[in-house]
Amino acid sequence: MKIDWAALGSVFGVSLAVTVGLVALFTLGVTGLSRRERAAAQGDSAGLAVTGAYVCFAACAAAVAYGIYLIMHKA
């Protein structure tokens, strides 16, 4: 058995980049929701922050769904 180290390194690099990207996207969503909480405490409106948070969470869900799709149909 011969291991293709270049392909293995490529898979590691892509998975690391996608993981960091998803964590950053989820963090932006949580930050948007926390701004809503702060705005509600001050009596302000934070519609843009909430919309951004929902977009971030939807993008995370879409990325996870695409990953599951790739696993199911490429195996």
N, C-alpha and C positions, 0 to 999 in steps of 0.2 A: 504494500500500500504506500502510495506517495502522497504527501500532503502538499497542496498548493498554498504556500505561505503568503503569496501576494494576494490571492483571493480571500484568504482568511483575514489578513490585515485590512483589506478593503471592507469586508463585512463588519469587522469590528469598528472601523472608523465611521461608517455610515450609521451603524446602530448607536454609537456614542453621540453623534451629532443630532440624530433624531430624538434621542432621549433628553438631551440637554434642551433642545428646542421645545419639546412638549412640556418639560418642567417650567421653562420660562413662560410659555404661553399660559399654562395653568396658574402660575404665580401672578401674571397680569390680570387674569380673571378674578382671583381672590383679592387683589389690590383694588380692582374696580368695585367689588362688593363692599369692601371696607370703607371706601370713599362714600358709598351710599349711606352707610351707617353714620359716618361723621356728618354728612350733610343733613341727615334726618335729625340728628341731635342738635344741630345749629338752626334747623328750620329752613334750610335751603333745599334746592332741587338738584339731583345728580343724575339726570336722565342719560346724559352722554356716557358717564362712567358705568352705569348699569347696562346700557346697550353694548358698550365695549366688552364688559365682562361676559355677557351672554354670547357675543361673537367669539371670544376666546374659548369659552367652554364648548361651543359648537364646533370650532376648529379642532379642539382636542378630541372630541367624540368622533369627528370625521376621520382624523388620522388613525385612531384606534380601529375604527370600522374598516378602513382601507388596509391596515395591517392584518386584520383577521381575514379579510377577503384574499389577500395575497397568500396567506398560509393555507387557506382552504382550497384555492384554485391552482396553486403552483406546486402543491405537494404530489 
